[in-house]
Structures are given as structure tokens and as C-alpha cells.
């Protein structure tokens, strides 16, 4: 038999869990990996980039991620880089939401199991 206090806590957990699920549903596209701005040194021995780091070529936007166990790099335009940054941030947000949902579910589970065992 559920006490009022236990039911109140369960209701609060359910409400929080549903709020997190709604927030999860509103997240946009996801991508893993990272985006970085790079300046490169070329292979020409007489190029200024060989002796002066301030004369390196670039900037170039680069996306790096693991795909099927292999590291993949892709050059991006500035627009693509901004999109990937947003999608990567979305992915991190989804992971955080799932962590919070698991924590809420664990608390609710603890209450329900304690109730079933008569504690």
C-alpha cells in the first residue's frame, strides 16, 4: 500500500521524468565528434609557413569523429562548422538529459522496490 508521502514523491519523480522527456523531444539534430579551427603547414620547402608559424595556411574548419571504430576527418565550410557545433552541443545535451532521466528513474525505482518489500 502506497503512503501519501511515497505517492507524492513518486508523482514528483514522474513529473520531472516527463519534463525531461519533453525537453529531449525538442532537441534538434545530433552529431558526435569535435570541430576545430586549424592552420596547416604545407610541404613546400620554400614556403613561408615552414619557418614562420604565423604564416601557416588557413584557417580551415575540421570535423573529427569516430565512425565505425575509425577516426574520420572532414574539412568544413564555416557554415557547416557552425551546424556541426550546434549538433555536437545537442548530442551533449541529450546525454545530460538521459543521465538526469536515469537518476530520476533510479530514485522512483528505489521507492517502488522498498514499497514492494514492505519497508
C-alpha positions as CSV (number, residue, x, y, z in Angstrom):
1,X,0.0,0.0,0.0
2,X,1.4,3.4,-1.0
3,X,1.5,6.1,1.6
4,X,0.6,9.6,0.7
5,X,4.2,10.7,1.2
6,X,5.5,8.0,-1.1
7,X,2.9,8.7,-3.7
8,X,3.7,12.4,-3.6
9,X,7.4,11.6,-4.1
10,X,6.5,9.2,-7.0
11,X,4.3,11.8,-8.6
12,X,7.1,14.4,-8.4
13,X,9.6,11.9,-9.9
14,X,7.1,11.1,-12.7
15,X,6.5,14.8,-13.4
16,X,10.3,15.5,-13.5
17,X,10.8,12.5,-15.8
18,X,8.1,13.6,-18.2
19,X,9.6,17.2,-18.2
20,X,13.0,15.8,-19.2
21,X,11.4,13.6,-21.8
22,X,9.6,16.6,-23.3
23,X,12.9,18.5,-23.4
24,X,14.5,15.5,-25.1
25,X,11.9,15.5,-27.8
26,X,12.7,19.2,-28.6
27,X,16.4,18.6,-29.3
28,X,17.5,19.0,-32.9
29,X,19.9,17.0,-35.0
30,X,22.8,15.2,-33.3
31,X,26.4,14.7,-34.3
32,X,29.3,13.3,-32.4
33,X,32.9,14.4,-32.6
34,X,34.5,17.8,-32.5
35,X,35.0,20.8,-34.7
36,X,38.3,22.7,-34.6
37,X,39.9,25.6,-36.5
38,X,43.3,24.6,-37.9
39,X,46.2,26.3,-39.6
40,X,48.4,24.0,-41.7
41,X,52.0,23.8,-42.8
42,X,52.4,22.7,-46.4
43,X,55.1,20.5,-47.9
44,X,56.9,23.2,-50.0
45,X,60.3,23.8,-48.6
46,X,60.5,27.4,-49.8
47,X,57.0,28.4,-48.4
48,X,56.9,30.9,-45.6
49,X,54.8,28.5,-43.5
50,X,57.9,26.3,-43.0
51,X,59.8,28.9,-40.9
52,X,57.1,31.2,-39.6
53,X,54.1,29.7,-37.7
54,X,52.1,32.9,-38.2
55,X,52.2,32.3,-42.0
56,X,50.6,28.9,-41.9
57,X,47.8,28.2,-44.4
58,X,44.2,28.5,-43.2
59,X,42.1,28.8,-41.2
60,X,40.4,25.6,-42.1
61,X,37.5,24.1,-40.2
62,X,37.9,20.4,-39.4
63,X,35.4,17.9,-38.1
64,X,36.8,14.8,-36.4
65,X,34.8,11.8,-35.1
66,X,34.9,8.1,-34.7
67,X,32.8,6.3,-37.3
68,X,32.6,2.5,-37.2
69,X,35.7,2.5,-35.0
70,X,37.8,4.6,-37.3
71,X,38.8,8.3,-36.9
72,X,37.3,10.4,-39.7
73,X,38.3,13.9,-40.6
74,X,36.4,16.2,-42.9
75,X,37.1,19.8,-44.0
76,X,34.1,22.0,-43.5
77,X,33.0,25.4,-44.7
78,X,32.3,28.0,-41.9
79,X,28.6,27.4,-42.3
80,X,29.0,23.6,-42.0
81,X,31.2,24.1,-38.9
82,X,28.6,26.2,-37.2
83,X,26.0,23.5,-37.9
84,X,28.2,20.7,-36.6
85,X,29.0,22.7,-33.5
86,X,25.2,23.0,-32.8
87,X,24.6,19.3,-33.5
88,X,27.5,18.3,-31.2
89,X,26.1,20.6,-28.5
90,X,22.7,18.9,-29.0
91,X,24.4,15.5,-28.6
92,X,26.0,16.6,-25.3
93,X,22.6,18.0,-24.1
94,X,20.9,14.7,-24.9
95,X,23.5,12.7,-22.9
96,X,23.0,15.0,-19.9
97,X,19.2,14.7,-20.2
98,X,19.5,10.9,-20.3
99,X,21.8,11.0,-17.3
100,X,19.2,13.0,-15.4
101,X,16.3,10.7,-16.5
102,X,18.3,7.7,-15.3
103,X,18.8,9.3,-11.9
104,X,15.1,10.2,-11.5
105,X,14.1,6.6,-12.6
106,X,16.6,5.2,-10.1
107,X,15.0,7.2,-7.3
108,X,11.5,6.1,-8.3
109,X,12.6,2.5,-8.6
110,X,14.1,2.6,-5.1
111,X,10.8,3.8,-3.7
112,X,8.8,1.3,-5.6
113,X,11.0,-1.6,-4.6
114,X,11.1,-0.5,-1.0
115,X,7.3,-0.4,-1.0
116,X,7.1,-3.9,-2.6
117,X,9.4,-5.3,0.1
118,X,7.3,-3.7,2.9
119,X,10.0,-1.3,4.1
